[in-house]
Each structure stands twice: as structure tokens, then as C-alpha cells.
Amino acid sequence: MNSNDFLPIILGSDENAYGNVRLIHEAYQMKPLLLCTRLLIPTMNSKLFDLVQIDRFDSEDVFPGALLSILEKHSAPNRKLVVIPCSDYYAGMLSRHYDKFKGLIANHFISEALLDTLDTKDKFYKLCKKHGLDYPKTIVSEPHERESALDQMEFQFPIVVKPENSNAYDYLHCHFEGKKKVFFFNTKQEYMTMVKSMNTSDYKGKLIIQEFIPGDDSSMRVINSFSDDNGKVKMMCLGQPVLEEYAPKTLGNYAAIISRSDRAIYEKIKGFLEEIGYVGFSNIDMKYDSRTGKYMLFEINPRLGRSSFFVRAAGLNMIAALIDNVVYGKNTECVYSDKTALWTNVPKIVLRKYVTDPVLSAEIEQLYKQKKVLKSLWYNKDFNLKRMLRISRYHYGHINNYRRYYFKK
């Protein structure tokens, strides 16, 4: 194995991007190329990558040409370029423009046609229905229907309201008072206040209105998978989130996850991914409905999630699985995670205060004692004074965020 055999190219600069950079360093002791519009806190003051900043790189009119230029510059005989998107919009643009990069990128992404069946929640639920997967009762509201959407509601409050894709470029870049990634409402009046505010913005996407599935953050589940170019799943890891984030811009993101093993869920999701011909990384969110005993699927993301380092806590390296497959041609049986470990993005004091289930609290304490805990951004081979100070402020800033924004669901 030679580090000159390939060059990983990371698109993005958030926790997900840093986690992937770290996975590459751990496995290959090499620097990937990181492309972004600007550095975010998780990747600031790091020495683990070579940086290329490109103005408006995350926009549709800049991305294809800019990436093509980078690929052509770094293309070399006997060296494969592996591109790893860290957001939905980068993943989407790779699917839509892949023909422009043919012969330059070693790995593949889902086709534009398949992406079009799952890139928004309403499309994904149609796909779930077709393949016999469960999902919450849902209303899909067109922009002009927002104020009247609840008239057709056949379920009760509380409700959950989300943009059709909260990670899409148009929602990330729109502005209105009270904007959140996910909204929880107990009354129609609360919903109408948000909608009237949203209608002052330039967000023209659909709204997803759903029944709230009972249960706290620990009722959630997440599966990260890697599928090869033939659509065969090669690695899967199941996680049980024990706490989510509550600040408006990150509401609903996972703050801490314990890796789990459940062969029945693995087989069900593996069968679904292989039936639809999925390739590359996937990240599927679901919630256990105690009323029915079923797992209700929420969404699928065509990339690893910002909390995907929980897979590494479980002892697996999904980036290495990708490299082994597309660079070295290894064709292994599917690896299912079966280890229990904790990944956390927040301080232990936050977990102690806001994880209220006594069984989970005791398990978290035990995992700390057993040193089975990982944090994406705390990497002892990438510490300098500036980075330590910046990451410490960022990490412990969660204490104030929870004090200010936490609420019981």
C-alpha cells in the first residue's frame, strides 16, 4: 500500500469533513486535499490537510468547473482521485455533474435519477412505501399551501415541521426570524407564527409536517453504510443517539451516539439499499415507535453524516472501506458493527445533565471508565495551542447552548 496510489479530496469544512480527514490520517498518515468556500471552526488551525479555498464553491454555477480544474491538476498516471462530499449539496452536485468528471474520479455516486427519488423527504417516503418501509404520518405542503396545510391534518399535536431538505443550499442560505433546522409545535398558532415569518424569506421549498413519534432523543436510530459500485453493501454501523443538539441552527443534529448492533435492522436496510441500486455512503435516520414496535424512517442522506465518527468509535473506518474497494479492488463480505462505544460532540457534564434515562446514564459512565469514548475534533496528533483553544471554546460552548435552548420533547 502506497500513499501515492491515491489522493483523497474532501468537500467541506465542518465536523464531518474533519472526521473524514482524521480517518484518512489514522489509516494512511497522509494529507488529503480539502476544498471549501471557507474554513469552519472544526477544521481551523489543523495541519492534517492541504487547503484550497474557492469562492462560491458550493454554488451550482461554480462547482463543476472548479472541481474539474482541481481534478485535472492533480490527475496522474497510477494515482486515483477519491472525492468525498461532506454535505447534501456537494453530494447532489457530484451526482448531477458526474459525467463531466468521468475518468478522473475513482469512486462513484448515486445516479441523478436515483437521487431524484430520495433527495427530499416527500420523495423518500414514496420510496419507503414502495419498498415496504415504515415512515411517520406526513403532510407535504407546497409553498402556497403553508397557511392552510393543517386543514388536512389527520393526526394530533404535537407536530414536527421541517423543510423538505434542511441541508439543501436554498434553505441553508435563506433568512427569516425564528429559523431552525427542525420545528416542534404544540399548537396551530405556533405553527402559523413560524409560517408567516418563513413567508417573508426567499425559501420556495416544500414543508414536511409530521406527527411527533413519542419518545426522547434516545428513541432515535441512525445507520451509516458504504455500498460498492455494484450496489452491494460492504459496511454498516447502527447507532443509538442519546442526545441531540438544541441550538436553532443545529437542532436535531446528534450530539452523542452509542454504537449498537441489531441484525434485523441491518438486514432490512441492507436489502432496501441493494434493491434500489444504491452506491457510495448513506446515512439513514429513523425513530423507534413504542406504540407499534416499528422503526419509522425519516430521511436518507447521500453521504456520511456530521456525527458519523460514531462508526470509528465502534472500531470501523468507512473511509478505509471506500479506499480498499475503489483503489485496491478489495471485494469483501459486508462488515456489520457489533461493538458498543460512545461518540460525543459535547462535554461529559452536558451528558450527565441532559441524558435522563438512568440505564443510559449508567452505561455512559461505564463507557467513560472503559475509555470507550471518542470525540471527532479532539485528536492528539493534531494539537497546537491555537487549535486547542479554539476547539475548547467550541466544545464547552455547548454548555451554554443547552442551558439556553434545551426543551423536553
Secondary structure by P-SEA (a helix, b strand, c coil): cccccbbbbbccccaaaaaaaaaaaacccbbbbbbcccccccccccccbbbbbbcccccccccaaaaaaaaaaaccccbbbbbbbccaaaaaaaaacccccccccccccccaaaaaacccaaaaaaaaaaacccccbbbbbcccccccccccccccccbbbbcccccccccccccccccccbbbbccaaaaaaaaaaaaaccccbbbbbbcccccccccbbbbbbcccccccccbbbbbbbccccccccccccccbbbbbbbaaaaaaaaaaaaaaccccbbbbbbbbcccccbbbbccccccccccccccccccccaaaaaaaaccccccccbbbbcbbbbbbcccaaaaacccccaaaaaaaaaaaaaccccccccccccccaaaaaaaaaaaaaaaaaaacccccc
